Amino acid sequence: MSDEDLSSLFFWGILGLLAGARLFSTLIYHGDATYWLNPWLIFWPFQDGRFQGLQGMSYHGGALFGLIAVIIFAKVKKYSFREIGDMFAVAIPLGYTFGRLGNFINQELYGRVTTSPIGVLFTDKPVPNDLMLSTNLKWVQEVAEKTGIAITGPHVNLPRHPSQLYEAFFEGIVLWGILWFFRNRKPFKGFMVGMYFLGYGFFRFFIEYFRAPDAHLGYIIELGKTTLRSEYAYSHPLLSFSTGQLLCVLMMIFGIVWLIVASRMPDREVIRVYDKEARKQAEKKESAKDKNKRRQKRKKLK
């Protein structure tokens, strides 16, 4: 792959990622018909005559459209999508780790209220409205008493699960470690792509139990006891599922189906880029003259 093709790959991949992340955030997570009725506002960075940027991005939309963009690029340029996808899949989790650390620093996408010692009190000034909870609620009074938070007004800010850090660790570092282990042990091309979607969906699904769902969306599926809207910040019944969890299930299904399909596709044999044994065999066949040339080139590079 030439440098120009490599630059094009990243350009179209990132463009697809940003477009998908914005589309999903506005059309699925926004909660009303504003963007459906006014689609030009999706990528319009102004509001009331002031520049505010594009606030709101969805990981699932970015993953889907980024995937589509890379598939189209590989098809047009006649590269193997399975090889490109495997390389991307191993690298993406570490980048995701830093993204979630950024969410933690920016005090956004925080978790549910908790009384555990691991709870974090986000105290940005001014404290965002969605962090402030009414002190008229019984459960708010109980949590405040357990955590030693003084109630001095009609609203109070309580400790939250640092779900951003949970995601940074499991969906980032742990998932990266798993994929890194398999990178040179994959049984067929495209294996890492399936493992990434399956692994991310699995970890994110369970971490969603510690995240506060969007108040205007709540739980889209409730098979257990229905909770009050005021308790979304604190209670997540086992059989209630958020929008993010539903999308994670679809990711896991896609990962499993892709693994089955990729394992049966033609030309599925893996190119062992890091195969040490093959490298040793190749080096043995080299002539002394070739070795000397390589040695001299290394000296020049140094």
NUTI-656902 format. One line per 3 residues: number of its first residue (from 1); their letters; for each residue x, y, z of N, C-alpha, C. Coordinates in nm, 3 decimals, padded with zeros to 5 digits. Example, Ala and Ser with C-alpha at 12.3 -4.5 7.8 and 13.67 -1.06 7.14 Angstrom:
BEGIN
1	AS	01.319/-00.569/00.780/01.230/-00.450/00.780/01.320/-00.330/00.780 ~ 01.285/-00.225/00.708/01.367/-00.106/00.714/01.290/00.003/00.787
This chain:
BEGIN
1	MSD	00.086/-00.119/00.000/00.000/00.000/00.000/00.089/00.124/00.000 ~ 00.065/00.215/-00.094/00.145/00.336/-00.104/00.107/00.434/00.007 ~ 00.193/00.535/00.030/00.163/00.636/00.131/00.033/00.710/00.097
4	EDL	00.012/00.733/-00.033/-00.110/00.803/-00.075/-00.235/00.720/-00.044 ~ -00.227/00.590/-00.071/-00.341/00.503/-00.041/-00.364/00.494/00.109 ~ -00.256/00.490/00.184/-00.268/00.482/00.329/-00.336/00.608/00.385
7	SSL	-00.297/00.725/00.332/-00.360/00.850/00.375/-00.509/00.851/00.338 ~ -00.539/00.802/00.218/-00.680/00.796/00.174/-00.761/00.703/00.262 ~ -00.700/00.591/00.301/-00.769/00.495/00.387/-00.810/00.561/00.518
10	FFW	-00.718/00.632/00.581/-00.749/00.697/00.708/-00.849/00.811/00.688 ~ -00.835/00.886/00.580/-00.925/00.998/00.555/-01.070/00.950/00.544 ~ -01.094/00.850/00.457/-01.230/00.802/00.436/-01.282/00.726/00.557
13	GIL	-01.192/00.653/00.624/-01.233/00.580/00.744/-01.278/00.675/00.854 ~ -01.201/00.780/00.878/-01.235/00.877/00.983/-01.359/00.958/00.944 ~ -01.369/00.992/00.814/-01.487/01.066/00.769/-01.614/00.984/00.791
16	GLL	-01.608/00.854/00.756/-01.723/00.767/00.780/-01.754/00.754/00.927 ~ -01.650/00.744/01.009/-01.668/00.732/01.154/-01.740/00.855/01.210 ~ -01.694/00.975/01.173/-01.754/01.097/01.225/-01.899/01.113/01.178
19	AGA	-01.923/01.081/01.050/-02.059/01.093/00.996/-02.154/00.998/01.067 ~ -02.112/00.873/01.086/-02.197/00.776/01.153/-02.220/00.810/01.299 ~ -02.115/00.856/01.366/-02.127/00.892/01.508/-02.227/01.006/01.527
22	RLF	-02.224/01.102/01.436/-02.316/01.216/01.445/-02.459/01.175/01.411 ~ -02.476/01.094/01.306/-02.609/01.050/01.265/-02.678/00.971/01.375 ~ -02.608/00.876/01.436/-02.668/00.795/01.541/-02.700/00.880/01.664
25	STL	-02.611/00.973/01.696/-02.632/01.057/01.814/-02.758/01.142/01.800 ~ -02.779/01.198/01.682/-02.892/01.288/01.662/-03.022/01.216/01.630 ~ -03.016/01.109/01.552/-03.137/01.042/01.508/-03.186/00.932/01.603
28	IYH	-03.094/00.875/01.681/-03.132/00.765/01.770/-03.132/00.806/01.917 ~ -03.026/00.878/01.960/-03.012/00.911/02.101/-03.077/01.044/02.140 ~ -03.113/01.128/02.044/-03.163/01.260/02.080/-03.297/01.254/02.150
31	GDA	-03.383/01.161/02.110/-03.506/01.140/02.184/-03.630/01.210/02.130 ~ -03.617/01.301/02.034/-03.736/01.361/01.974/-03.717/01.370/01.822 ~ -03.813/01.430/01.755/-03.812/01.432/01.608/-03.744/01.555/01.549
34	TYW	-03.670/01.632/01.630/-03.609/01.756/01.582/-03.523/01.733/01.459 ~ -03.433/01.637/01.467/-03.339/01.614/01.357/-03.404/01.536/01.243 ~ -03.506/01.457/01.274/-03.576/01.385/01.168/-03.653/01.484/01.079
37	LNP	-03.710/01.586/01.142/-03.787/01.686/01.067/-03.698/01.795/01.006 ~ -03.580/01.814/01.064/-03.486/01.915/01.014/-03.348/01.853/00.995 ~ -03.332/01.763/00.897/-03.207/01.688/00.883/-03.084/01.774/00.858
40	WLI	-03.103/01.897/00.805/-02.986/01.983/00.780/-02.919/02.027/00.911 ~ -02.990/02.016/01.022/-02.933/02.055/01.151/-02.832/01.953/01.204 ~ -02.832/01.833/01.146/-02.743/01.727/01.196/-02.597/01.772/01.190
43	FWP	-02.560/01.835/01.079/-02.421/01.879/01.063/-02.411/02.032/01.061 ~ -02.509/02.100/01.121/-02.508/02.246/01.128/-02.453/02.287/01.265 ~ -02.335/02.351/01.269/-02.267/02.379/01.397/-02.311/02.507/01.467
46	FQD	-02.419/02.573/01.418/-02.462/02.699/01.479/-02.600/02.683/01.542 ~ -02.621/02.757/01.651/-02.752/02.757/01.715/-02.777/02.897/01.770 ~ -02.891/02.953/01.732/-02.926/03.089/01.773/-02.818/03.188/01.735
49	GRF	-02.758/03.168/01.618/-02.657/03.261/01.569/-02.521/03.246/01.632 ~ -02.502/03.145/01.715/-02.373/03.125/01.783/-02.314/02.990/01.743 ~ -02.181/02.986/01.728/-02.112/02.861/01.694/-02.101/02.774/01.818
52	QGL	-02.150/02.651/01.809/-02.142/02.558/01.923/-02.081/02.424/01.885 ~ -02.044/02.408/01.758/-01.984/02.283/01.715/-02.087/02.173/01.700 ~ -02.040/02.052/01.684/-02.130/01.936/01.671/-02.126/01.859/01.802
55	QGM	-02.218/01.891/01.891/-02.220/01.830/02.023/-02.299/01.700/02.020 ~ -02.232/01.594/02.058/-02.298/01.464/02.063/-02.249/01.369/01.955 ~ -02.187/01.259/01.997/-02.137/01.157/01.905/-02.173/01.019/01.962
58	SYH	-02.199/00.924/01.876/-02.232/00.788/01.919/-02.124/00.691/01.872 ~ -02.073/00.612/01.965/-01.970/00.514/01.929/-02.023/00.413/01.828 ~ -02.143/00.360/01.853/-02.196/00.255/01.767/-02.213/00.303/01.623
61	GGA	-02.262/00.426/01.606/-02.275/00.480/01.471/-02.139/00.499/01.405 ~ -02.041/00.545/01.482/-01.906/00.562/01.428/-01.845/00.430/01.386 ~ -01.867/00.325/01.467/-01.812/00.193/01.434/-01.875/00.138/01.306
64	LFG	-02.006/00.153/01.292/-02.077/00.100/01.176/-02.035/00.171/01.048 ~ -02.040/00.304/01.047/-02.008/00.379/00.926/-01.858/00.377/00.896 ~ -01.774/00.372/00.999/-01.631/00.357/00.975/-01.601/00.224/00.908
67	LIA	-01.671/00.119/00.954/-01.655/-00.013/00.893/-01.697/-00.011/00.746 ~ -01.811/00.050/00.718/-01.860/00.058/00.580/-01.763/00.134/00.492 ~ -01.708/00.245/00.544/-01.614/00.326/00.466/-01.488/00.247/00.430
70	VII	-01.436/00.170/00.525/-01.315/00.090/00.499/-01.345/-00.022/00.400 ~ -01.464/-00.084/00.410/-01.502/-00.189/00.316/-01.509/-00.134/00.174 ~ -01.572/-00.017/00.158/-01.583/00.045/00.025/-01.444/00.081/-00.029
73	FAK	-01.359/00.138/00.057/-01.224/00.174/00.015/-01.148/00.051/-00.034 ~ -01.154/-00.057/00.045/-01.083/-00.180/00.007/-01.136/-00.237/-00.124 ~ -01.267/-00.227/-00.142/-01.329/-00.278/-00.265/-01.283/-00.197/-00.387
76	VKK	-01.284/-00.065/-00.375/-01.247/00.022/-00.487/-01.099/00.007/-00.521 ~ -01.016/00.003/-00.415/-00.870/-00.003/-00.436/-00.819/-00.146/-00.454 ~ -00.910/-00.244/-00.441/-00.875/-00.385/-00.458/-00.772/-00.433/-00.355
79	YSF	-00.794/-00.392/-00.230/-00.715/-00.444/-00.119/-00.800/-00.543/-00.041 ~ -00.737/-00.624/00.041/-00.810/-00.720/00.121/-00.868/-00.651/00.245 ~ -01.000/-00.638/00.251/-01.062/-00.576/00.367/-01.032/-00.655/00.494
82	REI	-01.027/-00.787/00.480/-01.004/-00.869/00.599/-00.867/-00.841/00.661 ~ -00.766/-00.819/00.577/-00.632/-00.788/00.629/-00.630/-00.648/00.691 ~ -00.688/-00.550/00.620/-00.692/-00.413/00.673/-00.773/-00.410/00.802
85	GDM	-00.889/-00.476/00.801/-00.974/-00.477/00.919/-00.907/-00.539/01.040 ~ -00.830/-00.645/01.019/-00.760/-00.709/01.131/-00.657/-00.615/01.193 ~ -00.588/-00.538/01.108/-00.488/-00.444/01.161/-00.556/-00.332/01.240
88	FAV	-00.667/-00.281/01.187/-00.741/-00.176/01.256/-00.793/-00.227/01.390 ~ -00.849/-00.347/01.390/-00.915/-00.401/01.508/-00.820/-00.411/01.627 ~ -00.696/-00.446/01.601/-00.599/-00.460/01.711/-00.561/-00.324/01.769
91	AIP	-00.561/-00.221/01.686/-00.514/-00.089/01.730/-00.623/-00.004/01.795 ~ -00.747/-00.020/01.750/-00.855/00.069/01.793/-00.877/00.075/01.945 ~ -00.876/-00.038/02.019/-00.906/-00.030/02.162/-00.818/00.066/02.241
94	LGY	-00.690/00.076/02.208/-00.604/00.168/02.284/-00.644/00.312/02.258 ~ -00.681/00.345/02.134/-00.729/00.479/02.105/-00.857/00.507/02.182 ~ -00.942/00.407/02.190/-01.068/00.420/02.264/-01.041/00.447/02.412
97	TFG	-00.935/00.388/02.465/-00.898/00.408/02.605/-00.879/00.557/02.634 ~ -00.804/00.624/02.548/-00.777/00.766/02.571/-00.903/00.850/02.552 ~ -00.993/00.805/02.464/-01.120/00.874/02.447/-01.202/00.873/02.575
100	RLG	-01.209/00.757/02.641/-01.285/00.747/02.765/-01.217/00.822/02.880 ~ -01.085/00.826/02.881/-01.016/00.907/02.981/-01.052/01.054/02.962 ~ -01.066/01.094/02.835/-01.109/01.231/02.805/-01.249/01.257/02.857
103	NFI	-01.338/01.158/02.844/-01.474/01.173/02.897/-01.471/01.191/03.049 ~ -01.381/01.119/03.116/-01.371/01.130/03.261/-01.321/01.269/03.301 ~ -01.220/01.318/03.231/-01.165/01.450/03.261/-01.269/01.559/03.234
106	NQE	-01.346/01.542/03.126/-01.450/01.640/03.091/-01.577/01.625/03.175 ~ -01.581/01.523/03.261/-01.695/01.498/03.348/-01.824/01.479/03.268 ~ -01.818/01.383/03.174/-01.933/01.352/03.091/-01.947/01.200/03.080
109	LYG	-02.066/01.155/03.042/-02.096/01.012/03.030/-02.068/00.938/03.161 ~ -02.103/01.001/03.271/-02.079/00.943/03.403/-02.179/00.832/03.433 ~ -02.153/00.761/03.541/-02.235/00.647/03.576/-02.350/00.680/03.669
112	RVT	-02.412/00.575/03.721/-02.524/00.592/03.813/-02.474/00.629/03.951 ~ -02.567/00.677/04.032/-02.536/00.711/04.171/-02.499/00.584/04.246 ~ -02.400/00.594/04.334/-02.356/00.477/04.410/-02.315/00.518/04.551
115	TSP	-02.328/00.423/04.643/-02.284/00.446/04.780/-02.151/00.376/04.807 ~ -02.095/00.310/04.706/-01.969/00.237/04.724/-01.851/00.333/04.734 ~ -01.740/00.289/04.797/-01.622/00.375/04.813/-01.560/00.418/04.680
118	IGV	-01.592/00.346/04.572/-01.531/00.378/04.443/-01.605/00.493/04.374 ~ -01.713/00.539/04.433/-01.791/00.647/04.374/-01.710/00.776/04.361 ~ -01.738/00.852/04.256/-01.668/00.978/04.228/-01.769/01.091/04.232
121	LFT	-01.734/01.201/04.299/-01.820/01.317/04.305/-01.772/01.418/04.201 ~ -01.848/01.432/04.093/-01.811/01.526/03.987/-01.856/01.666/04.030 ~ -01.762/01.757/04.039/-01.790/01.889/04.096/-01.751/02.001/04.001
124	DKP	-01.777/01.983/03.874/-01.749/02.089/03.777/-01.831/02.212/03.813 ~ -01.776/02.329/03.791/-01.844/02.455/03.822/-01.884/02.526/03.694 ~ -02.014/02.556/03.673/-02.125/02.510/03.759/-02.157/02.364/03.734
127	VPN	-02.212/02.299/03.836/-02.247/02.158/03.823/-02.359/02.143/03.722 ~ -02.344/02.054/03.620/-02.449/02.034/03.520/-02.583/01.998/03.584 ~ -02.691/02.043/03.522/-02.824/02.020/03.577/-02.857/01.872/03.593
130	DLM	-02.808/01.788/03.499/-02.844/01.647/03.506/-02.771/01.573/03.619 ~ -02.675/01.639/03.684/-02.610/01.579/03.800/-02.685/01.612/03.930 ~ -02.759/01.720/03.928/-02.830/01.763/04.048/-02.962/01.687/04.060
133	LST	-02.985/01.631/04.179/-03.103/01.548/04.203/-03.190/01.610/04.311 ~ -03.320/01.594/04.295/-03.414/01.653/04.390/-03.403/01.587/04.527 ~ -03.393/01.669/04.630/-03.382/01.616/04.767/-03.518/01.570/04.821
136	NLK	-03.624/01.588/04.743/-03.756/01.540/04.785/-03.769/01.389/04.768 ~ -03.678/01.330/04.687/-03.684/01.186/04.661/-03.624/01.110/04.780 ~ -03.693/01.005/04.822/-03.648/00.930/04.939/-03.513/00.865/04.917
139	WVQ	-03.493/00.807/04.797/-03.367/00.738/04.772/-03.249/00.836/04.768 ~ -03.274/00.958/04.725/-03.169/01.061/04.725/-03.129/01.093/04.870 ~ -03.227/01.105/04.957/-03.199/01.133/05.098/-03.119/01.020/05.163
142	EVA	-03.157/00.896/05.127/-03.087/00.779/05.184/-02.942/00.773/05.137 ~ -02.919/00.796/05.007/-02.782/00.792/04.953/-02.699/00.904/05.014 ~ -02.756/01.021/05.027/-02.684/01.134/05.085/-02.642/01.104/05.229
145	EKT	-02.730/01.038/05.303/-02.699/01.003/05.442/-02.588/00.899/05.448 ~ -02.595/00.798/05.360/-02.493/00.693/05.361/-02.356/00.744/05.319 ~ -02.353/00.838/05.228/-02.224/00.888/05.176/-02.175/01.012/05.248
148	GIA	-02.252/01.061/05.344/-02.209/01.177/05.422/-02.219/01.308/05.347 ~ -02.307/01.316/05.247/-02.327/01.439/05.170/-02.435/01.522/05.238 ~ -02.402/01.646/05.273/-02.498/01.733/05.341/-02.601/01.787/05.241
151	ITG	-02.726/01.785/05.280/-02.834/01.841/05.198/-02.860/01.983/05.245 ~ -02.830/02.079/05.159/-02.843/02.220/05.197/-02.941/02.298/05.109 ~ -03.006/02.227/05.017/-03.099/02.296/04.927/-03.194/02.199/04.864
154	PHV	-03.268/02.245/04.763/-03.366/02.157/04.697/-03.303/02.051/04.608 ~ -03.174/02.067/04.575/-03.104/01.971/04.490/-02.968/01.938/04.549 ~ -02.919/01.819/04.520/-02.791/01.775/04.573/-02.716/01.694/04.468
157	NLP	-02.584/01.701/04.472/-02.497/01.625/04.382/-02.442/01.506/04.458 ~ -02.460/01.384/04.404/-02.420/01.262/04.473/-02.309/01.189/04.398 ~ -02.231/01.102/04.468/-02.124/01.026/04.403/-02.177/00.934/04.293
160	RHP	-02.097/00.918/04.189/-02.136/00.837/04.073/-02.031/00.731/04.044 ~ -02.075/00.624/03.977/-01.980/00.525/03.926/-01.892/00.592/03.819 ~ -01.759/00.578/03.827/-01.673/00.632/03.720/-01.676/00.537/03.601
163	SQL	-01.793/00.527/03.537/-01.812/00.430/03.428/-01.717/00.457/03.312 ~ -01.671/00.583/03.298/-01.575/00.612/03.191/-01.446/00.532/03.212 ~ -01.405/00.520/03.339/-01.283/00.445/03.369/-01.305/00.295/03.354
166	YEA	-01.425/00.247/03.387/-01.456/00.106/03.365/-01.442/00.073/03.216 ~ -01.497/00.162/03.133/-01.491/00.139/02.988/-01.349/00.150/02.936 ~ -01.275/00.249/02.985/-01.136/00.265/02.941/-01.055/00.140/02.971
169	FFE	-01.084/00.077/03.085/-01.006/-00.042/03.124/-01.051/-00.166/03.048 ~ -01.180/-00.197/03.050/-01.228/-00.322/02.991/-01.242/-00.316/02.839 ~ -01.304/-00.209/02.788/-01.323/-00.198/02.643/-01.196/-00.149/02.574
172	GIV	-01.103/-00.095/02.654/-00.979/-00.045/02.598/-00.862/-00.139/02.624 ~ -00.809/-00.135/02.744/-00.686/-00.208/02.777/-00.705/-00.359/02.773 ~ -00.811/-00.410/02.840/-00.833/-00.555/02.845/-00.862/-00.610/02.705
175	LWG	-00.951/-00.544/02.633/-00.984/-00.590/02.498/-00.862/-00.583/02.407 ~ -00.783/-00.477/02.419/-00.660/-00.467/02.340/-00.566/-00.584/02.373 ~ -00.552/-00.617/02.502/-00.464/-00.728/02.541/-00.508/-00.860/02.480
178	ILW	-00.639/-00.883/02.477/-00.692/-01.007/02.417/-00.661/-01.012/02.268 ~ -00.688/-00.902/02.199/-00.665/-00.898/02.055/-00.516/-00.905/02.023 ~ -00.433/-00.841/02.106/-00.288/-00.845/02.084/-00.236/-00.988/02.096
181	FFR	-00.293/-01.065/02.189/-00.252/-01.204/02.207/-00.284/-01.286/02.083 ~ -00.400/-01.260/02.022/-00.445/-01.339/01.907/-00.393/-01.288/01.773 ~ -00.326/-01.171/01.773/-00.292/-01.109/01.645/-00.205/-01.200/01.557
184	NRK	-00.118/-01.279/01.618/-00.032/-01.369/01.541/-00.074/-01.515/01.556 ~ -00.192/-01.534/01.614/-00.243/-01.669/01.630/-00.379/-01.686/01.563 ~ -00.422/-01.585/01.491/-00.555/-01.591/01.429/-00.560/-01.706/01.327
187	PFK	-00.669/-01.780/01.325/-00.678/-01.897/01.236/-00.714/-01.863/01.092 ~ -00.769/-01.742/01.068/-00.807/-01.705/00.931/-00.816/-01.553/00.921 ~ -00.813/-01.502/00.798/-00.825/-01.358/00.776/-00.963/-01.310/00.821
190	GFM	-00.964/-01.194/00.884/-01.090/-01.138/00.932/-01.125/-01.179/01.073 ~ -01.044/-01.265/01.133/-01.072/-01.315/01.267/-01.073/-01.202/01.370 ~ -00.978/-01.108/01.358/-00.966/-01.000/01.456/-01.086/-00.905/01.449
193	VGM	-01.141/-00.886/01.330/-01.258/-00.800/01.314/-01.375/-00.857/01.395 ~ -01.402/-00.985/01.377/-01.510/-01.049/01.451/-01.486/-01.047/01.601 ~ -01.362/-01.071/01.642/-01.330/-01.072/01.784/-01.348/-00.933/01.845
196	YFL	-01.315/-00.830/01.769/-01.329/-00.694/01.821/-01.476/-00.661/01.846 ~ -01.561/-00.684/01.746/-01.703/-00.652/01.763/-01.766/-00.736/01.874 ~ -01.728/-00.863/01.881/-01.781/-00.950/01.985/-01.733/-00.906/02.123
199	GYG	-01.602/-00.876/02.134/-01.545/-00.837/02.263/-01.596/-00.703/02.312 ~ -01.601/-00.606/02.222/-01.649/-00.474/02.263/-01.795/-00.481/02.307 ~ -01.877/-00.548/02.227/-02.019/-00.559/02.262/-02.039/-00.627/02.396
202	FFR	-01.958/-00.731/02.423/-01.969/-00.805/02.549/-01.937/-00.716/02.669 ~ -01.821/-00.648/02.665/-01.781/-00.565/02.778/-01.875/-00.446/02.797 ~ -01.909/-00.380/02.687/-01.995/-00.262/02.696/-02.134/-00.297/02.749
205	FFI	-02.186/-00.414/02.711/-02.319/-00.454/02.755/-02.328/-00.455/02.907 ~ -02.228/-00.513/02.974/-02.232/-00.524/03.120/-02.196/-00.392/03.189 ~ -02.109/-00.314/03.127/-02.074/-00.184/03.188/-02.192/-00.088/03.180
208	EYF	-02.283/-00.108/03.083/-02.401/-00.024/03.072/-02.486/-00.030/03.199 ~ -02.475/-00.139/03.276/-02.549/-00.148/03.401/-02.502/-00.044/03.503 ~ -02.380/00.007/03.485/-02.326/00.106/03.578/-02.338/00.249/03.524
211	RAP	-02.380/00.262/03.397/-02.396/00.395/03.337/-02.539/00.445/03.357 ~ -02.552/00.575/03.369/-02.685/00.634/03.380/-02.745/00.647/03.240 ~ -02.859/00.585/03.213/-02.920/00.598/03.080/-02.968/00.740/03.058
214	DAH	-02.983/00.779/02.933/-03.035/00.911/02.903/-03.175/00.924/02.963 ~ -03.197/01.033/03.038/-03.324/01.049/03.109/-03.443/01.052/03.014 ~ -03.422/01.107/02.892/-03.533/01.118/02.798/-03.558/00.986/02.723
217	LGY	-03.465/00.890/02.737/-03.483/00.760/02.672/-03.516/00.650/02.772 ~ -03.444/00.654/02.885/-03.464/00.550/02.985/-03.427/00.413/02.931 ~ -03.505/00.312/02.969/-03.482/00.176/02.921/-03.581/00.144/02.810
220	IIE	-03.532/00.108/02.694/-03.621/00.083/02.581/-03.687/-00.055/02.592 ~ -03.628/-00.144/02.673/-03.689/-00.275/02.698/-03.692/-00.296/02.848 ~ -03.809/-00.323/02.904/-03.824/-00.345/03.047/-03.901/-00.475/03.069
223	LGK	-03.827/-00.580/03.101/-03.889/-00.710/03.125/-03.914/-00.734/03.273 ~ -03.850/-00.654/03.355/-03.868/-00.669/03.499/-03.956/-00.559/03.554 ~ -03.935/-00.525/03.679/-04.012/-00.420/03.744/-03.980/-00.285/03.681
226	TTL	-04.083/-00.212/03.644/-04.064/-00.081/03.582/-04.023/00.020/03.688 ~ -03.917/00.095/03.661/-03.869/00.194/03.757/-03.923/00.332/03.721 ~ -03.927/00.418/03.819/-03.970/00.554/03.795/-03.860/00.631/03.723
229	RSE	-03.898/00.731/03.646/-03.799/00.809/03.573/-03.698/00.873/03.668 ~ -03.746/00.914/03.785/-03.656/00.981/03.880/-03.548/00.887/03.933 ~ -03.569/00.756/03.914/-03.472/00.660/03.967/-03.375/00.610/03.861
232	YAY	-03.384/00.660/03.738/-03.293/00.616/03.633/-03.147/00.640/03.673 ~ -03.125/00.743/03.752/-02.989/00.777/03.791/-02.934/00.681/03.896 ~ -03.020/00.597/03.953/-02.976/00.511/04.064/-03.003/00.364/04.040
235	SHP	-03.117/00.331/03.979/-03.158/00.192/03.966/-03.151/00.143/03.823 ~ -03.093/00.024/03.803/-03.091/-00.040/03.672/-03.125/-00.187/03.692 ~ -03.255/-00.221/03.685/-03.296/-00.361/03.702/-03.226/-00.452/03.602
238	LLS	-03.204/-00.574/03.642/-03.129/-00.669/03.560/-03.195/-00.693/03.425 ~ -03.328/-00.692/03.422/-03.400/-00.724/03.299/-03.450/-00.598/03.226 ~ -03.392/-00.483/03.258/-03.421/-00.361/03.184/-03.298/-00.327/03.100
241	FST	-03.318/-00.290/02.974/-03.206/-00.271/02.883/-03.211/-00.135/02.815 ~ -03.096/-00.071/02.810/-03.085/00.062/02.750/-03.062/00.051/02.600 ~ -03.065/00.164/02.532/-03.038/00.167/02.389/-02.898/00.115/02.359
244	GQL	-02.802/00.155/02.442/-02.665/00.109/02.423/-02.652/-00.041/02.434 ~ -02.726/-00.102/02.527/-02.720/-00.247/02.543/-02.779/-00.319/02.422 ~ -02.888/-00.265/02.368/-02.947/-00.326/02.249/-02.849/-00.322/02.132
247	LCV	-02.782/-00.210/02.115/-02.683/-00.198/02.007/-02.564/-00.291/02.031 ~ -02.529/-00.313/02.159/-02.419/-00.405/02.191/-02.456/-00.548/02.155 ~ -02.582/-00.585/02.178/-02.628/-00.720/02.140/-02.615/-00.738/01.990
250	LMM	-02.653/-00.635/01.914/-02.642/-00.642/01.768/-02.495/-00.653/01.726 ~ -02.405/-00.584/01.800/-02.262/-00.595/01.771/-02.212/-00.737/01.793 ~ -02.254/-00.798/01.903/-02.211/-00.935/01.933/-02.263/-01.033/01.828
253	IFG	-02.388/-01.014/01.787/-02.445/-01.101/01.683/-02.365/-01.086/01.554 ~ -02.335/-00.960/01.517/-02.256/-00.936/01.396/-02.119/-01.002/01.407 ~ -02.054/-00.989/01.525/-01.922/-01.048/01.544/-01.924/-01.199/01.526
256	IVW	-02.025/-01.266/01.581/-02.036/-01.412/01.570/-02.062/-01.453/01.426 ~ -02.158/-01.384/01.362/-02.190/-01.417/01.222/-02.068/-01.394/01.132 ~ -01.997/-01.283/01.156/-01.878/-01.253/01.074/-01.772/-01.361/01.091
259	LIV	-01.750/-01.408/01.213/-01.651/-01.513/01.237/-01.686/-01.640/01.160 ~ -01.813/-01.675/01.158/-01.857/-01.795/01.085/-01.836/-01.776/00.935 ~ -01.875/-01.660/00.884/-01.864/-01.634/00.740/-01.718/-01.627/00.698
262	ASR	-01.637/-01.549/00.774/-01.496/-01.531/00.738/-01.419/-01.662/00.743 ~ -01.458/-01.753/00.832/-01.388/-01.881/00.843/-01.413/-01.972/00.722 ~ -01.517/-01.940/00.644/-01.552/-02.024/00.530/-01.527/-01.954/00.396
265	MPD	-01.476/-01.833/00.401/-01.450/-01.759/00.277/-01.325/-01.813/00.208 ~ -01.318/-01.804/00.075/-01.197/-01.848/00.004/-01.080/-01.756/00.035 ~ -00.961/-01.805/00.013/-00.839/-01.728/00.038/-00.836/-01.678/00.183
268	REV	-00.866/-01.768/00.276/-00.871/-01.727/00.415/-00.741/-01.752/00.490 ~ -00.639/-01.809/00.421/-00.513/-01.838/00.486/-00.446/-01.709/00.532 ~ -00.389/-01.712/00.650/-00.331/-01.592/00.712/-00.189/-01.569/00.663
271	IRV	-00.155/-01.441/00.640/-00.017/-01.403/00.611/00.051/-01.374/00.744 ~ 00.147/-01.457/00.782/00.212/-01.444/00.912/00.322/-01.338/00.908 ~ 00.283/-01.214/00.929/00.379/-01.104/00.922/00.484/-01.117/01.033
274	YDK	00.443/-01.168/01.148/00.533/-01.176/01.263/00.577/-01.319/01.293 ~ 00.575/-01.405/01.192/00.610/-01.545/01.212/00.763/-01.559/01.227 ~ 00.810/-01.579/01.349/00.954/-01.585/01.376/01.020/-01.706/01.310
277	EAR	00.950/-01.820/01.311/01.008/-01.940/01.252/01.028/-01.923/01.101 ~ 00.928/-01.864/01.035/00.942/-01.841/00.891/01.054/-01.744/00.863 ~ 01.071/-01.645/00.949/01.178/-01.547/00.930/01.315/-01.614/00.945
280	KQA	01.327/-01.703/01.042/01.455/-01.773/01.063/01.489/-01.859/00.942 ~ 01.390/-01.929/00.888/01.413/-02.013/00.771/01.456/-01.928/00.651 ~ 01.393/-01.813/00.637/01.429/-01.725/00.525/01.571/-01.672/00.541
283	EKK	01.609/-01.642/00.665/01.743/-01.589/00.690/01.851/-01.693/00.662 ~ 01.819/-01.819/00.689/01.915/-01.927/00.663/01.945/-01.939/00.515 ~ 01.843/-01.911/00.430/01.860/-01.924/00.287/01.934/-01.806/00.225
286	ESA	01.947/-01.699/00.299/02.016/-01.582/00.246/02.165/-01.613/00.223 ~ 02.216/-01.558/00.119/02.361/-01.575/00.094/02.439/-01.479/00.183 ~ 02.567/-01.508/00.196/02.654/-01.422/00.277/02.661/-01.281/00.218
289	KDK	02.651/-01.274/00.086/02.657/-01.144/00.020/02.536/-01.058/00.056 ~ 02.418/-01.120/00.057/02.297/-01.047/00.092/02.301/-01.000/00.237 ~ 02.352/-01.086/00.325/02.362/-01.048/00.465/02.456/-00.930/00.484
292	NKR	02.566/-00.931/00.407/02.663/-00.821/00.417/02.600/-00.689/00.370 ~ 02.520/-00.697/00.264/02.453/-00.578/00.213/02.356/-00.521/00.318 ~ 02.284/-00.609/00.381/02.190/-00.563/00.483/02.263/-00.502/00.602
295	RQK	02.377/-00.563/00.637/02.456/-00.512/00.748/02.508/-00.371/00.719 ~ 02.556/-00.350/00.596/02.604/-00.218/00.558/02.492/-00.115/00.556 ~ 02.374/-00.156/00.511/02.260/-00.064/00.508/02.218/-00.022/00.649
298	RKK	02.223/-00.117/00.742/02.189/-00.083/00.881/02.285/00.019/00.937 ~ 02.413/00.003/00.904/02.514/00.098/00.953/02.486/00.238/00.901 ~ 02.450/00.247/00.772/02.418/00.378/00.713/02.297/00.441/00.779
301	LK	02.197/00.358/00.806/02.076/00.410/00.871/02.107/00.460/01.010 ~ 02.192/00.389/01.083/02.232/00.435/01.218/02.304/00.568/01.211
